[in-house]
Amino acid sequence: MNKKKLKDAVRELRKVYHDAIAERVQQTTKSYAEIGAELGCSEQLVYQVARLRGLCRTAPKGLNSTEVGHE
Protein backbone atom coordinates (compact mmCIF):
# COMPACT_ATOMS: atom_id res chain seq x y z
CA MET A 1 0.00 0.00 0.00
CA ASN A 2 2.82 2.46 0.83
CA LYS A 3 4.55 1.66 -2.45
CA LYS A 4 1.42 2.68 -4.39
CA LYS A 5 1.17 5.96 -2.48
CA LEU A 6 4.81 6.71 -3.21
CA LYS A 7 4.36 5.94 -6.92
CA ASP A 8 1.29 8.20 -7.04
CA ALA A 9 3.18 11.01 -5.30
CA VAL A 10 6.12 10.71 -7.73
CA ARG A 11 3.73 10.68 -10.69
CA GLU A 12 2.00 13.84 -9.44
CA LEU A 13 5.32 15.59 -8.80
CA ARG A 14 6.53 14.70 -12.30
CA LYS A 15 3.30 16.08 -13.80
CA VAL A 16 3.71 19.39 -11.95
CA TYR A 17 7.35 19.60 -13.06
CA HIS A 18 6.46 18.86 -16.68
CA ASP A 19 3.67 21.46 -16.51
CA ALA A 20 6.24 24.05 -15.40
CA ILE A 21 8.56 23.10 -18.27
CA ALA A 22 5.72 23.30 -20.81
CA GLU A 23 4.64 26.68 -19.47
CA ARG A 24 8.16 28.07 -19.86
CA VAL A 25 8.44 26.72 -23.40
CA GLN A 26 5.19 28.47 -24.33
CA GLN A 27 5.85 31.77 -22.56
CA THR A 28 9.49 32.49 -23.36
CA THR A 29 11.82 32.68 -26.31
CA LYS A 30 14.68 31.15 -24.34
CA SER A 31 16.37 28.07 -25.74
CA TYR A 32 15.65 24.62 -24.38
CA ALA A 33 19.13 24.62 -22.82
CA GLU A 34 18.42 27.90 -21.02
CA ILE A 35 15.05 26.65 -19.78
CA GLY A 36 16.68 23.44 -18.57
CA ALA A 37 19.39 25.35 -16.70
CA GLU A 38 16.75 27.59 -15.16
CA LEU A 39 14.68 24.64 -13.94
CA GLY A 40 17.56 22.33 -13.07
CA CYS A 41 17.01 19.74 -15.76
CA SER A 42 18.55 18.76 -19.07
CA GLU A 43 17.91 20.32 -22.44
CA GLN A 44 16.78 16.87 -23.58
CA LEU A 45 14.03 16.73 -20.94
CA VAL A 46 12.74 20.15 -22.01
CA TYR A 47 12.73 18.95 -25.63
CA GLN A 48 10.92 15.72 -24.73
CA VAL A 49 8.23 17.49 -22.72
CA ALA A 50 7.69 20.02 -25.51
CA ARG A 51 7.45 17.27 -28.11
CA LEU A 52 5.09 15.10 -26.04
CA ARG A 53 2.78 18.06 -25.51
CA GLY A 54 2.86 19.12 -29.15
CA LEU A 55 4.63 22.42 -28.52
CA CYS A 56 6.56 23.87 -31.43
CA ARG A 57 8.56 27.06 -31.85
CA THR A 58 9.74 26.91 -35.44
CA ALA A 59 6.56 27.38 -37.48
CA PRO A 60 2.81 27.55 -37.00
CA LYS A 61 1.09 24.15 -36.99
CA GLY A 62 0.32 22.86 -40.46
CA LEU A 63 3.20 24.63 -42.16
CA ASN A 64 6.45 23.01 -43.07
CA SER A 65 9.64 24.81 -44.02
CA THR A 66 8.92 24.59 -47.75
CA GLU A 67 5.58 26.37 -47.38
CA VAL A 68 6.81 29.31 -45.31
CA GLY A 69 7.23 32.43 -47.44
CA HIS A 70 6.12 30.80 -50.69
CA GLU A 71 2.80 31.56 -52.34
C-alpha positions in Angstrom: 0.0 0.0 0.0 2.8 2.5 0.8 4.6 1.7 -2.5 1.4 2.7 -4.4 1.2 6.0 -2.5 4.8 6.7 -3.2 4.4 5.9 -6.9 1.3 8.2 -7.0 3.2 11.0 -5.3 6.1 10.7 -7.7 3.7 10.7 -10.7 2.0 13.8 -9.4 5.3 15.6 -8.8 6.5 14.7 -12.3 3.3 16.1 -13.8 3.7 19.4 -11.9 7.4 19.6 -13.1 6.5 18.9 -16.7 3.7 21.5 -16.5 6.2 24.0 -15.4 8.6 23.1 -18.3 5.7 23.3 -20.8 4.6 26.7 -19.5 8.2 28.1 -19.9 8.4 26.7 -23.4 5.2 28.5 -24.3 5.9 31.8 -22.6 9.5 32.5 -23.4 11.8 32.7 -26.3 14.7 31.1 -24.3 16.4 28.1 -25.7 15.6 24.6 -24.4 19.1 24.6 -22.8 18.4 27.9 -21.0 15.0 26.6 -19.8 16.7 23.4 -18.6 19.4 25.3 -16.7 16.8 27.6 -15.2 14.7 24.6 -13.9 17.6 22.3 -13.1 17.0 19.7 -15.8 18.6 18.8 -19.1 17.9 20.3 -22.4 16.8 16.9 -23.6 14.0 16.7 -20.9 12.7 20.2 -22.0 12.7 19.0 -25.6 10.9 15.7 -24.7 8.2 17.5 -22.7 7.7 20.0 -25.5 7.4 17.3 -28.1 5.1 15.1 -26.0 2.8 18.1 -25.5 2.9 19.1 -29.1 4.6 22.4 -28.5 6.6 23.9 -31.4 8.6 27.1 -31.9 9.7 26.9 -35.4 6.6 27.4 -37.5 2.8 27.5 -37.0 1.1 24.1 -37.0 0.3 22.9 -40.5 3.2 24.6 -42.2 6.5 23.0 -43.1 9.6 24.8 -44.0 8.9 24.6 -47.7 5.6 26.4 -47.4 6.8 29.3 -45.3 7.2 32.4 -47.4 6.1 30.8 -50.7 2.8 31.6 -52.3 
